[in-house]
Amino acid sequence: MATTEEPRLTERWKAEWADLYSEVVTSGLCTGCAACIVACPHDVLGYDTGGGAYRPFHLEEDLGPGGCGHGLRGCTSCTRACPRFRGWESEADTFLFGRTRLPEEQSGISRSVLLAQATDPELVACGQDGGVVSAILVWALEHGRIDAALVSVLAGDGSGWHAEPAVARARSEVLAAAGSRYTYSANTLAYTEAVAQGAERLALVGMGCQASAPVVMRARKAGKVGRRLALSIGLMCSKTFDDSIFEEFFEAQYGLARTDIAKINIKGAFQIWCRDGSYHELPLKEAHAWARQGCKLCPDFAAEHADISTGGIGALSDWTLTVVRSDLGQEVIDEMVAGGALEVRPGQDDPAALALMGRLSTVSRRRWPVSAVPGPRVGVPPPKVPAAAASEPAAHSALAPPAPPPPPA
């Protein structure tokens, strides 16, 4: 006699702010991506940057820092949005790719790996490496793919180095946001401004911690925010630094004032060009004390859940290593190449970049604590040297510092 199996019910999502506070915010897993803040429908979460904290906090004091009256009444938006809460990686992998990452896929699942360069000379000149991120944003705006992009800009008159979230709605605003930042900016926080201006389709540019947020939101049905984040561009990143690095390290130890610095890059060392035309290289290992707390347990170097991941980590400094991950990402790249907005070549043309991406991805995955969900540590090989002797290059590092390129114009 045939039997009919009862349909399996999906377990109701009940986790709320108290769970997020104890499991992520105060445990060290919080990266400060601010996804929980922009997803909160009650506007009761703030963002603390004091003392390099870069993490959310509850604005209402009635129930203490870990309590939320809305959570007690069933609101779960913050935990649904968090890309470090419980099984975030497998959920994001399954939603975006239809499967979870294989143990050997330390740098994530991808459709293709390319070296890319913008064909517009202005975008190349203003952008980092090949100007690919700027080119994608300009193309997406001009072709109606997005209404605005969530990016970062330098605060004030731009003469300093403090980065803050901003909205780019036109080519000129994309150019103003071009270039790398090595201090943290939670670009997701520009979401509210963009929506208030009428934008419905947004691109998000951010490190892996931010780039995972749109996918996690959609996978967990976190509401309108995830649906509006229509394109995610990830920046490969091993760590960012607290803003105090300028006064306490660059200036106090090497006499390089923030206002004198014209450009910074990291290629195995801090490469610093000053406005007087001088060039300096500072040892990266001396800056570890200024590494942002939220980066110390982050397992995602290669922005594994972005539609398109980018990094200037190879020997070819005028090309961007570009990892195309989603169907949407492949569609965008294909259309840009067909329309002449991008020039591409196989990623295998720069084997050092591919090897470095794999190595730094593994280094990042080793950070994930054994006390958390095991997914990010699956397949991670043991370190070849004792942990105390290992050094971890920061974002955009290369195997060895190349000869310094010409100073910026």
Buried (B, 14 or more C-beta within 10 A) or exposed (E): EEEEEEEEEEEEEEBBBBBBBEBBBEBBBBBBBBBBBBBBEBEBBEBEBEEBBBBBBBEBEEBEBBBBBBBEEEBBBBBBBBBBBBBBBBBBBBBBBEEBBEEEBBBBBBEBBBBBBBBBEBBBEBBBBBBBBBBBBBBBBEEEBBBBBBBBBBBEEEEBBBBBBBBBBEBEBBBBBBBBBBBBBBBBBBBBBBBEEEBEBBBBBBBBBBBBBBBBBBBBEBBEBBBBBBBBBBBBBBBBBBBEBBEBBBBEEEEBEBEBBBBBBBBBBBBBBBBEEEEBEBEBEEBEEBBBBBBEBBBBBBBBBBBBBBBBBBBBBEBBBBBBBBEBBBEBBBBBBEEEBBBBEEBEBBEBBBEBBBBBBBBBBBBBEEEBBEBBBBEBEEEEEEEEEEEBBBBBBBBEBEEBBEBEE
